C-alpha cells in the first residue's frame, strides 16, 4: 500500500539533537495517520509521536516538550525533531502509517533507524 524509507538516525551525546525523516511513497492519499515508534533492547515497541491527516499530534509523555513531529505534505515526508536527547531515548525508531483503502484498514512499517544517545 505505502512504502516508507527512514533516515536520520545516529549517535549523539546526551543533550544533543537529531532529526529523523520518513518518506512515504505509494498510495499516500490513503494515509490516516503517520507516526514514529521506538523499541529499545528487551522492551516492547512504543509510540513516540504521531500526526493525523488533519494535523492533530500525539506524543508519549516521556518525549513531550523535547520531540516535535511535523510533516511536509508536498514531499510526503514526516519529520521527528528530537532535542535534549537522553540515554533512555536510545532505541530503534520505526516509522508507521495507518490508512484505509478499498474499505480495508492497513498498516505499514519502515525498516527502522538506530538512535543511540551516549551519556
Buried (B, 14 or more C-beta within 10 A) or exposed (E): BBEBBBBBBEEBEEEBEBBBBBBBEBBBEBBEBBBBBBBBEEEEBEBBBBBBBEEEEEBBEEBEEBBBBBBEEEEBBBBBBBBEBBEEBBBBBBBBBBBEBEEEEBEBEBEBBEBBBEE
